[in-house]
């Protein structure tokens, strides 16, 4: 399927923007409003991990006001990957042709969504990229830039995948792409979840396109980045890379 974008793609179908939340009560209303303005034809699914700050209650209020907004109440904080997997399953079950990953904190600009959806007309997966020409970050400290660039470079080189921003979380998938990634086998979270889906897409031969985005550091609420997330990403990527090389040496298909 990796034909450089030369094959003909079918229509995209309805789009669902999945926004995972945990303690985003200050951000959820503004981000939903911006998404509705930027792509009024798209639906929104708020996947809330039982936020103690009342984010789920605000989500219910938004649902009552707008039939394009939906909420998935989850039992507790299980991580970004689990929230997205639940959102993907919900979207596919409800017949959406496009599933979009997007943060709740405003770091992903809803106004750039149309660019991702336009690119998806000729691709299987589109990544919003900070590290391609035209991409940039705003108000990020140097250590965060180093961590993100370094993580993407390490993953790209070790896994042999031609993606500049492997860890980015602003993405648009065709539903059939997700269905071909073996999502039932995905157990990773955080940065690592994004790397996992990217490597699976490349390994499956899907046509992956990166488009430049402007990533803006959150102004309200607390970052969910933690040492545990970074450590998980490091050991999983290392294990994948070493395992794939070992399989090649033994003449086996990479995992």
C-alpha positions, 0 to 999 in steps of 0.5 A: 500500500506504500505507493508514494500516494499514487493510488486512488483514495476513496472519499473520507467520510465523516470526521470525528475529532477525539479529545482525551481529557483529564483535569482540563476543565479550564480548556475544554470549552474553548477548544471545543468552540475552536474545533467547531468553528474550524471544521463545523462539519466534524463531530467531537468526542471528548474521552474523559478519564473521570476527571476529579476537577469536573471536566466530565460535567462540563463535557455533558453540558456541551453535549446538551448544547450541540448534537455534534459533540459527544462524551465518553465517560471512562472509569479512571485515569488509564493513560492517553493510549487507552483513551485514544483506543477507546475513542477509535473504537467508538468512532469506528462503531459509529461509522466515522471515516476519519479519526483525528487525535487532538490535545485538549490544552490548545497546543494543537491549533484547531485552525490547522485541522483543515490542512490535515484533512485536505492532506488525508484525501491522498494519504492513509495517515497524516501527521501534524509535524513540528519538525518539518520545514514550516513547523515550529513550537511556541513558548517551549523551554529548551529542555522540552524541545530537546526531549521532543526532537531527541525522542523523534530522532532516536525513534526514527533512527532505531526503528528505521521509519522515515518520519520527522515527528514520530512522537507528535499527537496531532494526527488524522487517520482513515478508519480503514488505516486504524483497522489495519494497525492491529490495535488490539495488540497496542499497550503503550501510552503517552509518547510511546503510543504515538511512536507505536502507531507510527511504526505500525503504519509504516510497517503495514505499508501505509502512505504517511504524510507529514504537514507542518504545524505550529505547536503552542505550549499550554497556558492553562492547566498542568502538563501530563508529561512525566518521567514515567512516560519518558522512561516507558517510551525509551525502553519500548522503542529500544526493545522494538528496535533491538527486536526488529534487528534481531529478527532480520539477522535470523531471517524472521519478519520484523515484529 
